[in-house]
Amino acid sequence: MNRIQEIMDKHGWKQKDLARMTRLDQGDISRYINEKVDISLRNAQKISKATGYPTDYIWPIK
């Protein structure tokens, strides 16, 4: 499972909730979750700040 989806499920958040918290487009969040595009470091940092999870958990170096 995608880590962003994992975080959302753990907290009962929907994509629109995370979009509001991060000020990212809901479509972008969907694309990250479905791994249609790679998340940028900058957007991983926004999600990290909003959720309290470390950036390297959301944006692991492969």
Backbone bond lengths (Angstrom), bond angles and torsions (degrees), N, CA, C in turn:
res aa  C-N    CA-C-N  psi(-1)  N-CA   C-N-CA  omega(-1)  CA-C   N-CA-C  phi
1 M - - - 1.454 - - 1.529 108.95 -
2 N 1.287 114.63 142.88 1.457 121.65 177.00 1.531 109.95 -62.62
3 R 1.311 116.94 138.93 1.468 120.54 -176.37 1.521 113.34 -65.55
4 I 1.313 117.45 -33.52 1.465 119.40 177.47 1.525 109.27 -65.39
5 Q 1.325 116.28 -44.45 1.466 120.44 177.84 1.528 110.22 -62.61
6 E 1.312 116.22 -39.81 1.465 121.68 178.48 1.536 111.17 -58.63
7 I 1.325 116.18 -45.56 1.466 121.25 178.16 1.524 110.35 -63.27
8 M 1.322 116.36 -45.60 1.462 120.25 -179.54 1.526 110.88 -61.26
9 D 1.331 116.81 -45.02 1.466 120.60 -179.86 1.524 111.63 -62.23
10 K 1.313 115.91 -41.45 1.469 120.91 -178.80 1.525 111.63 -60.04
11 H 1.334 116.64 -34.70 1.465 121.49 -176.35 1.532 113.64 -102.53
12 G 1.328 116.41 -1.85 1.463 119.86 -179.80 1.516 113.17 73.40
13 W 1.332 116.61 25.69 1.460 121.05 -179.86 1.514 110.54 -90.00
14 K 1.305 115.58 149.43 1.456 122.63 172.89 1.535 107.30 -103.98
15 Q 1.320 115.50 167.86 1.463 119.79 -179.92 1.521 111.28 -55.94
16 K 1.323 116.80 -40.09 1.467 119.34 -179.08 1.520 110.81 -64.98
17 D 1.337 117.89 -32.50 1.469 120.94 177.45 1.524 110.50 -65.97
18 L 1.328 115.54 -47.83 1.465 119.36 179.51 1.521 110.93 -65.05
19 A 1.313 117.18 -37.39 1.465 120.89 177.43 1.531 110.54 -60.44
20 R 1.311 115.97 -44.00 1.468 120.26 179.36 1.529 110.68 -65.71
21 M 1.315 116.91 -41.35 1.470 121.20 -178.27 1.529 112.20 -66.26
22 T 1.326 116.19 -33.69 1.465 120.82 -174.25 1.524 113.71 -103.00
23 R 1.333 115.53 -12.47 1.467 121.29 -173.07 1.528 112.27 62.26
24 L 1.336 115.26 28.84 1.456 121.07 173.24 1.522 107.97 -98.09
25 D 1.309 116.02 157.98 1.453 121.36 178.16 1.531 109.35 -70.44
26 Q 1.315 116.62 136.39 1.461 120.98 179.80 1.533 111.01 -59.37
27 G 1.312 117.01 -35.47 1.466 121.26 177.23 1.508 112.35 -62.22
28 D 1.337 116.47 -38.90 1.465 120.33 177.36 1.522 110.47 -65.03
29 I 1.310 117.10 -42.52 1.459 120.52 178.87 1.526 109.69 -61.31
30 S 1.316 117.16 -42.23 1.462 121.13 176.82 1.527 110.78 -59.42
31 R 1.321 117.05 -44.13 1.467 120.66 -179.94 1.524 111.55 -65.18
32 Y 1.337 117.80 -36.49 1.473 120.40 176.83 1.523 110.40 -66.46
33 I 1.324 116.39 -44.27 1.462 120.97 -178.72 1.530 110.90 -63.88
34 N 1.310 116.45 -42.07 1.464 121.20 -179.20 1.528 113.02 -85.61
35 E 1.336 115.32 3.90 1.462 123.42 176.92 1.525 112.67 55.34
36 K 1.340 114.42 37.75 1.465 120.90 174.91 1.529 110.31 -78.70
37 V 1.340 115.37 -30.74 1.467 122.12 176.61 1.525 108.00 -138.33
38 D 1.313 115.95 155.41 1.465 120.77 175.67 1.517 108.94 -81.30
39 I 1.304 115.35 139.92 1.456 120.39 178.01 1.531 109.38 -75.94
40 S 1.310 115.99 140.02 1.465 119.91 177.05 1.529 109.29 -78.57
41 L 1.304 115.70 157.99 1.460 119.90 177.21 1.522 110.40 -59.32
42 R 1.308 116.76 -41.81 1.467 120.61 -178.88 1.530 111.68 -59.69
43 N 1.325 117.13 -44.78 1.457 119.66 179.82 1.525 111.89 -73.05
44 A 1.319 117.50 -31.79 1.467 120.64 173.69 1.523 109.59 -62.66
45 Q 1.324 116.79 -38.41 1.465 120.86 178.23 1.527 110.75 -66.26
46 K 1.327 117.57 -37.53 1.472 120.28 177.25 1.525 110.54 -63.55
47 I 1.329 116.19 -43.43 1.466 120.23 179.33 1.517 109.57 -66.67
48 S 1.308 117.16 -40.27 1.460 122.01 177.92 1.523 111.25 -59.62
49 K 1.304 116.34 -47.00 1.462 120.99 -179.61 1.528 111.09 -63.17
50 A 1.322 117.05 -40.76 1.459 121.24 -177.25 1.526 112.69 -72.70
51 T 1.334 116.86 -32.17 1.463 120.34 -173.74 1.525 113.93 -100.60
52 G 1.332 116.62 -19.39 1.461 120.08 -177.22 1.517 113.72 85.29
53 Y 1.317 117.28 3.97 1.469 120.81 176.86 1.522 108.99 -89.11
54 P 1.331 117.66 148.25 1.469 119.73 179.52 1.528 111.28 -63.80
55 T 1.305 115.65 145.60 1.459 120.83 179.41 1.521 110.99 -56.90
56 D 1.326 118.33 -40.43 1.454 119.47 -177.18 1.532 113.28 -71.41
57 Y 1.321 117.68 -10.68 1.451 120.43 171.60 1.529 110.40 -78.61
58 I 1.312 115.57 -36.30 1.463 122.35 -178.54 1.524 111.02 -84.51
59 W 1.315 116.43 -35.34 1.458 122.78 -175.00 1.522 108.83 -124.39
60 P 1.337 116.24 70.57 1.472 117.83 -178.71 1.512 111.77 -72.25
61 I 1.299 115.40 146.59 1.470 120.93 174.80 1.527 106.64 -82.03
62 K 1.310 115.56 124.88 1.476 119.49 -176.95 1.504 111.04 -91.09
